[in-house]
Amino acid sequence: MKILIASPEAVPYIKTGGLADVAGALSRQYREMGEEAFLIIPLYRAILDNYPSLKDTGIRIRVPVGNSLKEGTLFTDGKSAYFIKCDEFFNRDELYGTPNGDYNDNASRFIFFSRGVLEACRQLIFSPDIIHCHDWQTGLIPLYLRTLYKNSPLFLKTASIMTIHNLGYQGLFSSSEMPLTGLGWDFFTSEGIEFFGNMSFLKAGIVSADALTTVSKTYAQEILGREHGFQLEGVINSRVNVLHGIINGIDYHEWDPAKDSFLPENFSVQNLKGKTTCKQKLINTVSLDNTNRPLFGIVGRFCEQKGFDLVLSSADALVSLGVNLVILGKGDAAYQSGLSDASKRHKGRVSVTIGLHERLAHLIYAGSDFFLMPSHYEPCGLGQLISLRYGTIPVARKTGGLSDTIRDYNHLEAQGTGFLFSDYTPAALQDCVKRALCVYMDHSRMKKLLINSMKQDFSWNASADKYIKLYKSVLQIRKAQVIGRK
């Protein structure tokens, strides 16, 4: 099967969040399964800086963006990935914007990328069976396949899959930018790209793709309702027959405490000694006070969705409970400032590092005792999957993929893989932490919980199999449609 994964980011090349992990890991897993899978992403400045050996294919594409014709160049890693280079759009410090806001030309940037993906296929004479589109930045691709490219022989049998990683990010732009898409105003309707007077790139993908997926079964149900539907619940309900929830996996080539090169000492279920070494190294690295306190780690984007308002509200209380906190990430300026203030108030007890530091991230997953994820909503979450792999017990809110992947600890039966709370309040978070601390004080229970968590299997094997089955079923339907048109 010929599979093209279109994404705004992907590991190992560039990453701002879990989307990159999913796109990169799926591509790798498919190729290990013998599929003809390729990845295509924008060529950002940071990729060129970190991967100078990428090759210019010599292939040029020309993409209409409104009345302008923008030129791009295709680069490749020589194996399974292609990159669209356009310095006007992608030669920047960040991918989508700064802490102060999104880039004001994001509509043009990702119109260029979405249409550029299809133009790249034309130049490569590559006819994919499936184009798997990830998040709003690629939402126009399914719509373009059904409109501007519907008569292209290259895409006659191509089916599109749209994966919603986070419905809260929809790619909303002013209606004044509609002409940039190259589509007529007849598509700016409630059944098309229009969304409360604006245009929504994600909605374009939702209404146009042959199938929709999201990243956990629970989230697939949650987005059908008003609380988590972000005003798109009606549109999604109209396509519920093609909506599938497939839980994300993690790449066990990258996330394996027994082989992780970022750790000072490796460890496994059979030999846990290295986890103690990792905790000591982490505490020394971020200058916390001692190894005896329970250590809670956080790695993530600083925003309300990830529950950082609860973290800020609870920081003083958690310290008073005897907890140390180590936090890594970046995001909204207000949270960056508030967390930095908390670290100053509790020097030696709370460490905050602003930025993306891969080595420190691995060390936090390995060296912490608990991993905190108090998300307001969480489509899937990768942090808890990684933390389970490293024997770092998740303490999380019962929502989306967190409820699908963490079994709440039963104190009477001493069974479970983590600790969950339901109410989105500081009190509920703090009560859940207290439950976790009760187990932490019981060495035998804590060790059993740690080992049980490390035995969980969230590799990509099962998830990739489900995607391949979905692709095959969608291709059968697509084939029937093509025959019907003839």
N, C-alpha and C positions, 0 to 999 in steps of 0.2 A: 504494500500500500504506500502511495506517495503522500506524505504528510508535510504540510508547511505550518510551522508554529509562528504566528505573528504576535510580537509582544513589544511593549515599550522598553522592557528591560529583561535581563536574564543573566543568571550566574553561568559561568564564572566571570563574565565580562563586566557587568554593571548591576548594581543593586541598590534600591532604596527601601525595599520591603519584601514581604513573602511572595509577591507576584513573581519576582525574579527567580526565586528558588523553584517555584512550580514550573515555569516555562523552561528553565535550563535543565531541570531534572527529568521532565517529561521527554524532552528531546533526546537526552542521553539514554533513558530507559527504552524508548522505542527502538533506537539503533541497536541496543543490546538484544532486543527481541527480534531483530532481523528486518525491521521496517525501514523504508527509505524516507527518513525523517530529516527535515532541515529547519533551522531556526533563522528568523530574520528580525533584526532590530535596528534602530537608528545608531549611527556611528557618532557617539558623543565624544567630546574632547577627552574625557577621562579614559575612555576605552583606547583611544589612540596613544595616550600617554603610557598606559599600562601594558598595551599589547602592540608595540611598534612593529612586530613581525607580520601583522596582518597584510595581506596582499591586495593590491589594486588589480581588479580583474580586467580593467580597461573598458568595462561596459558602462555606458552612460545612459541615464534615463532622463526623460523630460516630462515633467508633471505640471499640468495646468492647475494653478491656484488662483481662482478668479480670472482676471484678464492677463495675469502674468504666467510665463512659462518658466518654472524653476528646474534647474538642472541638478541631478544627483549622480553620484558615482558608487558603483558596487564594489565593496571590499569583501574578502572572505578569509576564513581561518584555514582554508584549504581542505577542510573535512566536512563539516556539517552546519556551518553558520555563515550567513551573509549579513552584511551591514550596509545601510544606505547612508552615504556621506553627503551632507549639504551644510557647509559651514555657516551659512546664513541662519539656519534653524538649530543646529546641534552643537556648534562650537561655543559652548557656554560652560560656566562654572557648575551649574546644577542641571538637573534633568527637566524639571517642570516649573520651577520657580525658586524663590528665596523664602526665608522665614517670614518675610513681610508680605508675601502674596505670590500668586501664579504669574508667569510671564504673560504679558498682555497680547502676545501673538500665538498663544497655544492653539487656537483654532487653525490658523494657517500651518503651523508646524505639523499637526497631526492629520490635517487634510492631505498635506504633502506626503506624509508617511503612509497613510492608508492607501491612497491611490498609487503611491510609489511601490508598494508591495506587489500590486497587480502588474504594474509596468515592468518591474524587475522579473516577474515570471515570464512576461512576454519576451524580454530580451534574452533570458536564459533558455527560452523555449521549454519551459517547465510547466507541465499540466498537472497540478496537484489533485489528488482525489479529495483531500480534505484540507481546508484552511482553518486552523484552529486559532481563533482570535481571542485575545486576552485584554479585558477591561476597556474603558471608554476610548482610550487612545487608538484602538483598532476597530471601534464600533461602526465606522463607515464602510469597512471592507465588505460585510455581507450585503449592505445596501447597494454598493457599487456593483457587486456581482449580479444583482437582480435588475440593475438599470443600465448604466453606461457600458457594462461589459457582458451583458446577457447574450449578445449575438456573437461573442468571440468564440471561435471553435476551441480555443485553448481551455476555456472554462466551462464548456458545455456540460460536462459531467461532474464539475467541482461542487462539493457541498461545503457549507460553512457551519462551524460550531462557534457559539459565543459564550465565553465563560465570564460570569459575573464574580469577580473577586470581592468586591465591596460596593454595594448599591449606593452607598453614601457619596461616591465619587462618580459623577455622571457625565462630565464633560459638557457643562452648560455654557452656551455662548449666546450673545445677542443675535437677534434675528437679522440685524444689519450685516452679519457675516455670512448669511446664507448663500449669497452669490459666489463666495469663495469655493463652495463645494462642487460647483459645476452642475448641480441639480436644479431643476426648475422649481418655481414656487408651488407647483402642485404637490410637491412632497412636504411642504411646510403646512401640515395638517395634524389634527389630533390622532389620526391613524398612522401618521408618518413621523417625521423628525421633530415636529413642534412639541414644545413642553412648556405650558403656561406662558406663552409669548416668546420664549427663547427656543433655541434648538439644542437638542440633547444627542450627543454622539452615542452614548450608551443605549438610549432608546432606539436609535437607528439600527443598532445591532440586535436588540431584543425583538423588534418587529420583523427583521429581515432574515435572520439566521435560520438554517434548517433545523437546528436544535440548540437549546440553551442548557448550560450547566452552571451550577454553582458549587461551592467547595465543601459542603457538608449537607447531610440529609436534613438536619434541624434547620439550618439557614434557608434551605429550599422551601421549607414550610413557613419560616418566619417572614420572608419577603412577600408572602401572599397577603399579609395583614398590614394594617395601617401603621403600627408602631415601628416596623422595620422596613416598610415598603417605600419610604421616601417619595410618596405620591406617584410611584410607578406600579403600585400593587394591582391596579386595574388592568394595566397593560400586561403585566406578568400573568395575572389570572386568565387573561384571554388566550395565553399560550401555555397554560399549565400542562397540556397534554404532551408538550415537547420539552418540559423542564425536568432536569435530572440533578440530584444531589450526589456528588462523588467526592468523598473525603480526600483531602490532600495527603500526600506522603512526605517523607523527607529522604534526602539522598544519603544513604548509609555509607557511601564512599567518603563523603565529606564529614558526616557526623557520626564518628565512631570513637568512643573514648579509649578503646584498645589500640588505636592506630593514629589518633589525632596528633599531628606534628606540632600544634600550637601549645600543647600541654607540657608542663615540666616533668610529669610522670604519667604514663598511661595506666589505665585500670579497666577492669571488667567485672562481671558478676562473680567470676571465680576468684578474683583477687582485687579487693577494694582499697588496698593500701594507697594507691595513687590518688584516690579522691581526697584523702586527708592532706596529701602533699599539695594538691591543686588548691585546696582551701587556704592553706598557709601562704602559698604563692600569691593568690588573689588578694588576701588581706594585706600583704606586704606591698603589692603593686599599687593598691589604691589607698594605702595608709589608714587602714582601720585599726581599732585598738587591740583586739585579741581574738584568738581562734575558738574560745569556748562559747561565745555567744552564737545563737542561731543566726545564720546569714541568709537574708532574702535578696535575690537578684532580680533585676528587671532589665530586659533588652528590648527596645522598641521605639516606635514613633511617638513623640510627645504630643498627644492630642486627646480630646475628650473621649473619642471613640475607644481609646485604649484605657480609659479609666483614670487618667492622670489627675483629674479633679479629686477623685477619691484618695489617690496617693498623697497629694498635697494636704488634704484635710486630715489624713491619718498619720502623717509622718511623725508628729510629736508623740502621739499615742503609741505608735509602734516602738519608738525608741524607749518610751517609759515601760513597755512590756519586756524590755531586754533585748530587742531585736536590733541587729545591724543591717543597713541597707546599702547595696551597691547598684547603681543605676547607670545605664549606658544608652545613649540615643540622641536624637535631635528632633526638632519639630517646631511647634508654635512658640513664638518668642516669649509669651506670658508664662508658659510652663517651664521653659528653659530658665527663665529668671527666678520663678518660684522655687524650683528644685535646687538651683544654685544657692538661694538664700537658706534653704533647709540644711544644705551641707555645711554652710557657715555656722548656723546655729548649733549644729550637732557634729562638730569637727571630731573625727575619729570614730563616729558612729554611722554617719551617712556620707557616702561617696557618690558624686555625680560627675560623669564625664560626658561632655557634649560632643557629639560627632559619631562617625561610624568607624570603629576600630575592630578589625576582624579577630586579631589575636586576643584582645580583651574580651570580646563577645564569647569566644570559645572558653576562655578561662572562667567567665561568669557562669556559663552553663555547667561547667565541670566542677567548679569550686564552691558554689553556693549550696546551701542545704535545701532551700525552697526557692521556687520561681513564682513570682507574683504576676498575675494577669487579671486585674479587676475590670475587665472590659465592659463598656456600656453595651456593645454588641460585638460579636466576633464571628465573621463568616466561617472561618475554619480555625485559623491560628496555627502557626508553626512553632512558636516558642515552647508551647507545652509538649509538643512531640519531641523536640530536641531535648528539653529538660528531662523528660521521661527516659530517653536513651542514656542520659548521663547520670541517672539516679538522683536528680534534683527535683524534689517533689513539687508539682504545681499546686498553687493556691489560687483559685480562679473563680470567676463568676459563672453561673450556670446559664450559658447562652450559646447559641450557634454551635460551632464545631467543638467548643470547649466541653459542652455537655455530651457530645458524641464520642469524645476521645479520653475523657477522664472519668474514672469510676470513683464516686465520692466515698471517702473512707468510712467504714462502719466500725465504730469503736467496740461494739459488743463482739463482733465476729473477727475483728482485726483484719478486715479485708478492704481492698480498694487500691487506687493508684494515685490519689490526690485528695484535695479538699475543695469543695464547691460551696458557694453561697448564692442566694437568689436575689434578695432585695438590693437595689442599687443605692446603698447608703454607706457612709463611713462606719456606722455601727455594725452593719452586717459584715463588712470586710474585716473589721477588728475582731469580731466574734469568731470568724473563720480562722484567722491567724491564731487565736487562742486555742482552738481545737488542734491546729497543727502543732503548737508548742507542747501540748499535753503528750503527743506522741513523741516529739523530739526528746522529751525528758525521760522516756522509757527506751533505753538503748536497744533492747531486743525487738521491740515493736518497730522502732525506726529502721533498723537494719532489714527486717522482713519487708517493710514497705518499700525501702530503697531497692532491694533486689527484685521485688515484684514489678516495680515500675520499669526497671531496666530490661525485663523480659518481654515487654510489650513490643509488638511488631507493627510499625507504621512505615515500612519501606514502600517504595513506589510500585512494587510488583503487582499487588492486588488492584491498586487504583488504575495503573496503566492498562491492565487487562479489561477493566470496566470501560475505559475510554475507547479501547480498540473495538469492543463489542458494540458500543454506541456508534462509532464511526461506520462499522459495517452495516448496521441497521439503517442508518441515515442514507448511506450510499445506495442501498436497495430501493429506498423510497425515491431518491433522486433519479435513479436509473429508470424507474417506472414513469416518473414525470417526463423525462426526456423522450421516452418511447411514446408516451401519450401525445406529446407535442407534434411528433412526426405523423 
